[in-house]
Amino acid sequence: MNNNNRGSLAEHLSGIDEIECVTPDLNGVPRGKVMTAEGFLSGRRLQLARGVLLQCIMGGYPPSSYYGSDDGDLALVADPAQVHRLPWSDSPRALAICDAQELDGQPSGLSTRTLLRQVIAAYAERGLAPVVATELEFFVFAAHTDPQQPFLPPKGLDGRREFGGSAFSVSSHNGLRPFFEDVYRCMAALGLPRDTFMHEMGVSQFEINLVHGDPLLIADQTFLFKHLLKEVGLRHGLMVVCMAKPLAGMPGSSMHIHQSVVEQGSGRNIFNDQAGNPTPAFRHFIGGLQALLADFTLLFAPHVNSYQRLCHPYASPNNACWSHDNRGAGLRIPHSTPAARRVENRLPGADANPYLALAASLAAGLHGIDKALEPSPPLQGEFQVPDELTLPCAMHTAIERLKKSQQARELFGSEFINGYIATKSLELSSFLDEITPWERRVLATQA
């Protein structure tokens, strides 16, 4: 941080005692340390073990060979544009989103924020800039302490729990108005602009659309918003869940990514020609996504539960087909004016790391532009998914597909891909070590 940044931050952090210095791990979980405001503003270096970036979702780590056998440190370097006073904290406290750097000042190859920066830089080398927006779905449940029992929606103002049929309702009968008013207040305090908000198809399921912009900014905002939801939920005695499929028989939660590409300087959307018609770059971007979505499925669907959503599709297509305004396709072209022409990637779940999902989706599109890849013909109406456009629908299959992907290694580096696969393999093994209630209920007396 230079002196000008320190001066403006000192004013911004007046009265703050502690700063939560965090960076996203491979799962998008905020990891880091709490630092005194005095130490933060003095520029004291904050270090964190490299292995933390590969921490499993249930705790624990893959072998240290994946992050350096000596388990050395990284430096957490705060992004001055992402230092925020925390509006939900009862005591004066702030949060800083940090880049993870090697101690020699080089970006860490294990950092998903670094990977996204590298993809954005690859566009800039070509005189281009991607523009993205995320749509995040989530469930709001009553406090939940017994993982053997299903989640329940909170009791509404009428004393009843929502049972369904409230999709697109704007009623406040569910009693969540105070929670959402607090969410909006905290969003405003963090500078998180919101576009639209609605009740989604699931029981006590909601969606918020963030305003489109620079991919790193949108990833930061999505990361902050997910953190905000959980923190504000706790204040209201609620459990906010961004699992991909928390309820059986209900829709899952996605994180759809809307993507376009503009020329630097002019801001012209390269998906259109001067007459407003689709360009070869538009087709090639789709072609790149189609070529790499199967290889990258584990980056968009990172957990065992992710495949409950993808393999029981309810407007969550597990395919690499593309279509004009058809929600059955994994790649949807929403109806829009030519200037707003964009490609919606419907594969990522709400459980995906926003930095990694954006990096993977944009890297695939740029690969298609570079290689002039042509997509398959668009599909409309009810359609049968061709075998070559079907994506992995189990975590072990997705792991094997990513393991064999040379393109993933070229785009994201073998260090990250090997570490990611090692962590995901541990998570899958942990899941398979457990005996589920279904197995006890059905197999104990029948098998």
C-alpha positions, 0 to 999 in steps of 0.5 A, a space after each residue: 500500500 502506498 502512502 496515499 492509500 494509507 492516508 485515505 484508508 486511515 480516514 475510512 477506518 477511523 474508530 476501527 480496532 480490528 481488520 479481518 484480512 481474508 482471501 478466498 480459498 479454492 472453495 471460495 471460503 474466506 480464509 485469513 487472519 484478524 489484524 489490528 488496525 494499527 498494524 494494518 495501516 502501518 503496512 506490516 506484512 501479514 503471512 499465511 501458510 500456503 496450504 490454507 488455500 487448498 484447505 478441504 471444505 470439512 477441514 484438513 489438507 492434501 499432502 504438503 507436496 501439493 503446496 510446498 513440502 516445507 508448508 511455507 508462507 504466503 503474504 496477504 496483500 490487501 486490495 485498497 479498493 476492497 477494504 470495508 467497515 462491517 455493518 453487521 458487526 456490533 463492535 467497530 470492525 472491518 474486512 479487507 479482501 487480499 491477494 495471496 502473493 509469494 514472499 518474493 512478491 509474485 502472485 500465488 498460483 494457488 490463489 483463485 483471485 490470481 487465476 481470475 486476474 490472469 484471465 482478465 490480463 489475457 483479454 487485455 493483451 488482445 485489446 479486450 475486456 470481459 463484462 460479467 454479471 452473476 445471479 445468485 440463488 440461496 435458501 433461507 431456513 430456520 435455525 438448524 442444529 441436527 444434520 440428520 433432519 431436513 432444513 425447514 423454512 422459518 415460520 411466517 407471520 401467520 405462524 406457518 412455514 412456507 410449503 411451496 407456491 410462493 415463486 415470484 411472490 412479493 408478499 411479506 407473509 414469510 416474515 423475512 422482511 426484517 432480514 432482507 431490510 438488514 441485507 439491503 442496509 448492509 449491501 448499501 454500506 458495503 457499496 454492493 449495487 443490486 439489480 433485481 431481487 425475487 422469490 425463486 421456485 423453491 421453498 424459501 428460495 430467493 435470487 439476487 442479480 448483481 449489476 454487471 461490470 469488471 469480472 474481478 469486481 463482480 467476483 469480489 462483490 459476489 464473495 462479499 455478498 455470500 459472506 454478508 448473507 450468512 452473517 446477517 442471517 445469524 443476527 436474525 436467527 436464520 440459516 442462509 444456505 448456498 448449497 447447490 441442492 439443500 432440499 430433495 424434490 425442490 430446485 437447486 441454487 445456481 450462480 448463473 454467469 452472464 458474459 460479454 466482451 468489449 473492445 478496450 477504449 471504444 467499449 463496443 460489444 464484440 458479439 455484434 457487428 455494426 448492423 447489430 448482427 452476431 459476429 464470428 467472435 460471438 460464435 467462437 466464444 460459445 464454441 470455446 465454452 462448448 469445448 471446455 465445459 466438460 473438462 471444467 465441470 468440477 470448477 463449476 460444480 465443486 461438491 458432492 451435493 453439486 451433482 444432486 442439482 445437475 443430475 436432477 435438473 430443474 432449470 439446471 441443465 447439465 449440458 453444453 448445448 446453446 439456445 436462444 432464450 431456452 432455459 433447458 440449455 446450459 448456454 442460454 442467449 437471453 433476449 436483449 438488444 444487440 448492445 446487450 448481447 451476452 452468453 449466460 452460463 447456467 452450469 455453476 451452482 451457488 456453491 461455486 467459488 465465484 473467482 474460479 467459476 468466472 475464471 473458468 468460464 471466461 478462459 473457455 470463451 477466450 480459448 474459443 475466440 483464439 482458436 476460432 472454434 465453431 459451436 454446434 447448431 443452436 437447439 430450441 424447444 424440447 430437445 435431446 442432448 447429444 452425447 458429446 454435449 452431455 457433462 459429467 453428472 457425478 463428482 468422481 467423473 468430473 475429477 477424472 475429466 479435469 485430471 486428464 484436461 491438458 487445456 486446464 493445465 495450460 490455462 490455470 497451471 499444473 500446480 493449481 489443478 493438481 492441488 485442486 484435484 487432491 483436495 476434491 478427492 479428499 472431500 469425495 473420500 470423506 463423503 464416501 466414508 459416511 453411511 447415510 440415513 437412506 442406507 440405514 433406512 432402506 438397506 438394513 432390512 432389505 439387503 
